[in-house]
Amino acid sequence: MIRDIFMYMDRTYIPSHEICLNSWTNNIICYIETRLQVTLFEIVQKERNGEVINRGLMRDIIKIFYRGESQQLIECCDCLEYLKKTEKCLDEEIDRVAQYLDAKSEVKIIDLVEKEMIESQMNCIVSGLVNMITEDKYNDLAWIYNFFRRLPNGLKMIQDVMTSHIRVTGKQLVINPEQVKDPLEFVQRLSEEKHKHDKIISLAFNND
């Protein structure tokens, strides 16, 4: 009898892992993010009132906020959607700098957001970029190109992804015994790959 009661409670009242995770995200993490935003606003207000502020604390708060934001978004968004949300975050921070902070802070803020939302998630971003290249998604790649060119090291990141992908693709062709059996077919495949990547560079990357 008691065993049956506990089994019923286990099925009925103990929340699943997914429910616990959602509860954590919706309550604890949201509360922390709200408190960080409030604290950051209070620091900005103090600076505007002429008080000396702890800029190190301010930088750490922004870093913590975007680190959490990055992890939350990367788990529910594809590459393009994630980068569009990242762009929104950048625009919001630039707008805040224009309203509340010294203009010299803009470069530092962009660098911080770039590190926390792009560099920290490069494995996922690269995977998404490679899929777009493979599937010839020119419009999506063009958007990503225009976004990354805003960043100090943005175009270098795209160049590295393209270079790595071309090398991997070429290596797969060379070591594939079926491909090298027919020299004409092998040359044709190499030519097709070159044309494919030339087209991406031309249509999506503005011939950079």
Beta strands, then each sheet from edge to edge (+ up, - down):
end
